[in-house]
């Protein structure tokens, strides 16, 4: 027998044999059978599994859990295994290649788990080493076929304990999509259905599940306890959602209540304490033998508050104290007399957060003895930004903290349930921050129907499993993860060059959703002209659609299901929807200008609507309907928080006028000229006043039945045009170039566009020579404003080791700055970390300054999230970014606006001297991420836009 040091290689082929003793955990055998099935796809023959060592074999997989396997005991005793770093740990495994392991086995992969899930994870690790995706069955990501695979000693590993103890997801908002899929494939949301879910969870290194509960009953629909028993067998820890205490599903009480019911007929602990207590007791008894995390507390039916709106915090706290006392007693009596050995959780969702912290006049549950040993699960703002986080004083709470995070939402401020719209850098930033604040015991994310959430969910669970690997201070880790994820799924069917294209596709469509989610996109979000923001979205969308169509043609038939479900459907669904709304906005603009091009755009909008239906239909049909039902959620034109009053795009058609109508319009302006003799005034274009602008694009369009004949004239020798005359039947783009080498000081020149025989449009062009007296590194005012990306600071100052770091990628325009360590709080301090920006303005006076920040929420229960600013030698001014600090930030109007727009904007007034100035931005409160700054002269109105102005010229 040889130990680890002398090991070389092991050749894995179809004749490999799995050995797991009869006494081993059932879940380990189930996982071993899954891995054997994986090998069937690879080697075209399924390896055998045996429970006793018998005939001699060349290569084997021996798996076992410490304390459950005499084989493992013997190998350790003989020195083949050193299990010091495994024994007594939580979900740890050792994976080791051993030669001459037993007389009957020449070479073996030995997998040892510290506990049930440790062994299970070790087995699935073998699959990963063989090139098997965790999504193999869920998304039909089949591995490449091979004759053999060689592993060497580099595969040996002893894992550490997972970063977060319980890691999982919540199947929620499951109708119509998930429920329809389950009905079609399994006859309902039953044990057969959950077998797939459990396997996926474990392959992703999760261990915890909140089951579907809108109209489902996990412990009755198995049938009976079949689903619960299967979860326990497979090693999945079950829980229930935030408003389902004591292992009872939300719909159960409605099924069992009544005047003659032992549970009474009122979901009220005040009116029906005896009946509700009995209801909870029976739930605890029923599921007592399984591994659970028991939800504590009490909310109203159907995800509502337990008491009326008029009730006080004190009344709610008093009720919850009685509830917790009763629940702990019931758990001691029916589960384990030692409460410390029973995992329990109380979720601070919606109104419960206020009852936990209390108010000015009443104490909350923060120091409640009945919560000793109970994990306090905090919540995000329903939109992926964490709310309160544990203060330094709170972090010693026995029971620790968890986080309930939304990748799907059916509720305010907006529902988003169609295609996964989670932005990885935001998940990374928010959850690593939560971890640093001590949220390390439970992470659970609401994934809605689960389908199309695979990318975001994979990252969420990998981050929870190993935050040292995927956390840190560099947002670029999310790009690395995306590359890894794409290669894991598709390296068997696409070449390296196309895999890189798929990386861009996944990144691009998620970046679009980081700016605006599907459901609240409309024709007015992006301005059709200003700053080219709509054009950029359209270009990205067209690129996504083109690459996905290319992928469809290249993808082998065997992988069509994987490609459709993981790439084509979410990416094209997103890109087509964004394209539709951008074209609808352009259609409305063109119609307002009476451009006949509006009619073709209206037709394109209709084609996008039809394509939306086709994309969903094809998703449902691929691989014989493997994903049928998953695309049923409404997703177009929400005007309320849900789809009840949704509206499809309005399509505008114009009737061309009789006489030749010419329309001249600058590409980034809605103002146009027709060359009318009586009512029109000349326009002045000032684009070239900006130092780096040497060309201006404009369009000549037709608004009449007959084409227009145009001619461009100018006497300015520094103005040149891509075309000087022609006939336009629809629209033509012109490029005017400016030769700034011929400009001295500031000049103004006229050019005309004549609609021959029917009028002449007059346009003045203002231009400034290249300014050479501006210091290097300064952003220069243009048209009354300066725009800067936050990452382009001139200097960053640290205080007490706290300093700004650049996060890239991040946010709506691709980057942000944030102070690390994330727990740094400088509230009330005179000296704070800063980022300084050098700006050059042409006039002294008042300027409005807009700080664009990530749509985060205060980490403290008080509605305060402060920032600081100053100019030149001025004193730091502190401002609260919460607009109504006397009200809870959560559920406020500001919360709604920021969730829709994915940005927080704070406007302040500063005074600048003419010429060079330095603007300082200070870190005061935690959880502030600055993305962009705009400084605008007070007498100037910024052009309307969603993303704000493009970054200004920097000397």
Buried (B, 14 or more C-beta within 10 A) or exposed (E): EEBBEEBEEBEBBBEBBBBBBEEBBEBBBBBBBBBBBBBEBBBEEBBEBBEEBEEEBBBBBBBBBBEBBEBBBEBBEEEBBEBEEBEEBEBBBBBBBBBEBBEBBBBBBBBBBBBBBBBBBBBBBBBEBBBBBBBBBBBBBBBBEBEEBEBEBEBBEBBBEBBBBBBBBBBBBBBBBBBBBBBEBBEBBBBBBBBBBBBBBBBBBBBBBBBBBBEBBBBBBBEEBBBBBBBBBBBBBBBBBBBBBBBBBBBBBEEBBEEEBEBBBEBBBEEBBEBBBBBBBBBBBBBBEBBBBBBBBBBBEEBEBBBEEEEEBBBBBBBBBBBBEBBBBBBEEBBEEEBEEBBBBBBBBBBBBBBBBBBEEBEBBBEBEBBEBBBBBBBBBBBBBBBBBBBEEBBEBEBBBBBBBBBBBBEBBBBBBBBBBBBBBBBBBBBBBBBBBBBBBBBBBBBBBBBBBBBBBBBBBBBBBBBEEBBEBBBBBBBEBBBBBBBBBBBBBBEEEBBEBBBBBBBBBBBBBBBBBBBBBBBEBBBBBBBBBBBBBBEBBBBBBEBBEEBBEEBEEBBBBBBBBBBBBBBBBBBBBBBBBBBBBBBBBBBEBBBBBBBBBBBBBBBBBEBBEEBBEBBBEBBEEBBBBBBBBBBBBBEEBBBEEBEEBEBBEBEBEEEBBBBBBBBBBBEBBBBBEEEBEEBEBBBBBBBEBBEBBBBBBBBBEBBBBBBBEBEBEBBBBEEEEBEBEEBBEBEBBBEBEEBEEEBEBBBBBBBBEBBBBBBEBBBBBEEEEBEEEBBBBBBBBBBBBBBBBBEBBEBEEBBBBBBBBBBBBBBBBBBBEBBBBBEEEEEBBBBBBBBBBBEEEEBBBBBBBBBBBBBBBEBBBBBBBBBEEEEBBBBBBBBEBEEBBBBBEBBBBBBBBBBBBBEEEBEBEEBBBBBBBBBBBBBBBBBBBBBBBEEEEBBEBBBBBBBBBBB
